Amino acid sequence: MSNRYGLTGVSIAVMALAASPAWAQTAPDPETSTVEDIVVTAQRRAENLQDVPLAVTALSSETLQNNDIRDLSRVEVLTPGFTFGKSGSDARPAIRGVRTENVGVSGDPSIGYFTDNVYRSRASQANEPFVDVARVEIQRGPQGTLYGRNTFGGNIAISTNDPTEDFDAGSSLTLGSFNRIAVDGFVNVPLGDAVQLRIAALRETMDGYVEGVTDDLDIFDRDTSYARVGVRIAPTPQLEAVLRYSHWTEQGTGGAAFGYRVGGIFVNPTTGNFDINGQPYLLRYDIPRTGRPLVEGIPINPDPLFYGGDTKLVQDLEQNAWSANVSYDFGPVVFRSITGFTEFEVFRNADNDFSLRLGAVDGQEDKLESFSQELQLASNGDGPIDWIVGYFYFNEDVTASFFSSCPTAARDTAGCAFAAGLPETTSNAVFGQASWWAIPDRLRITGGVRYTEDEKVIRRANATTNGTQRLTSVTPTGQEFDFTFSETTWRVNAEYHLDDDRMLYATVSTGFRSGGFNSGFFTNPALPGAFGPETVTAYEIGSKNRFWDDRLQVNISAYRNEFQDLQVQNQFLIVTPTGTTTTSVILNAAEAHSHGLELEVQAVPIDNLNLAFSATLMEAQYDDYRNVPAPSNYTGFLNYSGNDVPYSPSIKLTGQVGYDFILGDGSVITPQATLLYSDEYYLTDTNTVLDLQDAFAKVDLRVSWVDASERYRVDVFANNVGDEVTLNRATFGSRGLNQSYDAPRMYGIRLSAAY
């Protein structure tokens, strides 16, 4: 039977930090079952994953459905070396000791995010829902040659389904906990031999799983709308163009910019003052104190899924994206053009005092337009040398508005402290990579290089308010800051194929992320105005193997990343005439490293039984990080040398088992269980007991039924069966350590049909 619905039930993602196979799915066969071959484009050409000397995890559309993965947030369940954090609308993924901390408009993500080869520049854009997706690739380690821009720690590449020459359609309905209702579907219509059309859409709503003081204050609900239209035009066998337009909105409540609750404060019990080395108290600092000692602060509700503020948190996001992927096959070479244009805006607010006291509302609104153009020329054939050269251009114009200490909701009330910035980024890069079979079918040598030049300009703006419209004018003052950051990154790789099923490889590569501006320095000259670039040198050795007539796949790897001037986030206290708030400031840590071992195993020991196991050992620490300003409310300078890099558990294990029971009528029932275990890890550079996530285990259960015709399918699932609520974001704020937690147990049923 075919693999339309991914009935294999088992995928393996081994938390290996150097070279990992895809979470594959294996179709049952009357004679035998094998681990599936998966084709990826991690090296900008279609290749079997086992032939790619890179650490890549590939999740197919079937795998995404089998694990209720609707966006990036649950990818960590299946992906080695990858963890996920989130605050408000901003995604904060982490790969091998590199995490996305800087979500400011003049900074850049640490992990590159691409949809259909088009770069997305904002952390909020990484939360785009997976609708009619063909494949998700997580490429671990710096991708500084072929992808370049802001792939410092790795790369996330989303490939949606192209229009095809055959009619196809499908739809599904999901009903779940917290009144979740999701309807999605697609239709593929051939309009002739040369033109095909594909339309996909999603509508999803869900109540918030974090309880507010009243029902209308619950947060982390869903109100998602998404639609995409794709057209494939192929007038000749040599020429192909795929044009896409998508529209995406997220409404409803958010989760606050830096967390929705306070986890506590550190106080010297003798003096009663803030002291980062003092004792932790599960209290919230309230302003004004009216002379009371800190140890008599406001007690914290112990429920991690409780929001105590009086402000309705809002996320208001809209994206319109256009792309064109055009290729022409000249025979010996292939020319490709990748064009992208995006209009994006997002607003999110926060109740900065986390209480029922009026005021202290913060907010941020970003509006941007971005344009990218990439040109590639690549070899085409089976000769001893493969090569690709290219040019990349990117421009992004942003209007960033910041509101703080507002008396009520941030966009409709006067009386806020206000600032606006107009950053613009222009990036140019040229790159090339070539591979040579020094010994045919045995030894291949690869080398690549990229030169990048990023220019960043930011202008201060004057803004006025009239009580009904937050921003009535934005006028450049002539105060302008302009920096150019440039770097040459490279990659050298050697791979040796023992035979068709076993390969050894070794890689040295570099990565670079340009510096940027701290927006808050416009309103407070005491804040650092800018931060410098960061660089990484990565070493990796690994082996990819198939055994037992392709029933067993074992991939093992080891890596070491050496970081210089790592960009890290700090919170500074800001005092305004109407109150006190904090601002996020990026600084450069001197030196850090991460290294580890990864093992991935996939096995089909008997027909229809799919087993998976992964293990990761990792250490990520700051080697030299001194004279760090103490977090908000605390004084002095700290030494973080020897501290763990956040979001870096030393041990992470995954496992999955599934069995396809083929019934007498030809239908198939597949029970599946998935396990994720993580050792403890910190969520801030300070490494305190309040930002420590203890070791935990999460179990997902699923039972699927597919009829004999493979047209109808039913999935019943429960994610996080043990209701293990984990801390996935923490940062110091004016009232204490701000926290945000991952979702509790979720269950549901999904009904699917193919036409």
Buried (B, 14 or more C-beta within 10 A) or exposed (E): BEBBBBBBBBBBBBBBBBBBBBBBBBBBEEEEBBBBEBEBBBBBBEBEBBBBBBBBBBBBBBBBBBBBBBBBBBBBBBBBBBBBBBBBBBBBBBBBBBBBBBBBBBBBBBBBBBBBBBBBBBBBBBBBBBBBBEBBBBBBBBBBBBBBBBBBBBBBBBBBBBBEEEEBBBBBBBEBBBEBBBEBBBBBBBEEEBBBBBBBBBBBBBBBBBBBBEEEBBBBBBBBBBBBBBBBBBEEEEBBBBBBBBBBBBBBBBBBBBBBBBBBBBBBEEEBBBBBEBEBBBBBBBBEEEEEEBBEBBEBBEEBBBBBBBBBBBBBBBBBBBBBBBBBBEEEBBBBBBBBBBBBBBBBBBBBBBBEEEBBBBBBBBBBBBBBBBBBBBBBEEEEEBBBBBEBBBBBBBBBBBBBBBBBBBBEBBBBBBBBBBBBBBBBBBBBBBBBBEEEEEEBBBBBBBBBBBBBBBBBBEBEBEEEEBBEEBEEEEEEBEBEBBBEBBBBBBBBBEEEBBBBBBBEBBBBBBBBBBBBBBBBEEBBBBBBBBBBBBBBBBBBBBEEEBBBBBBBBBBBBBBBBBBBBBBBBBEEEBBBBBBBBBBBBBBBBBBBBBBBBBBBEEBBBBBBBBBBBBBBBBBEBEEBBBBBBBEEEBEBBEBBBBBBBBBBBBBBBBBBEBEEEEBBBBBBBBBBBBBEBBBBBBBBEBBBBEEBEBBBBBBBBBBBEBBBBBBBBBBBBEEBBBBBBBBBBBBBBBBBBBBBBBBBEBEBBBE
